Amino acid sequence: MKKFGKNIGLILIILGALVLIATRFSTFSASNNLLLTGLFCIVAGIWFHIRSIKRDSLY
């Protein structure tokens, strides 16, 4: 579980990017909910990734 928790930020960033790519090539591109979901996943992934890097840092 520690290994999964360490990579949750990167997983969320990739998931958000895949959601944005999927909305680009599908008929759901007019829906703002999916675009906001992708944006939220990317922002949350960046936050989790920075948090995990700071926790592992020696400084």
Protein Blocks (a to p, Z undefined) as FASTA:
>chain_A
ZZmmmmmmmmmmmmmmmmmmmmmmmmklmpmklmmmmmmmmmmmmmmmmmmmmmmpmZZ
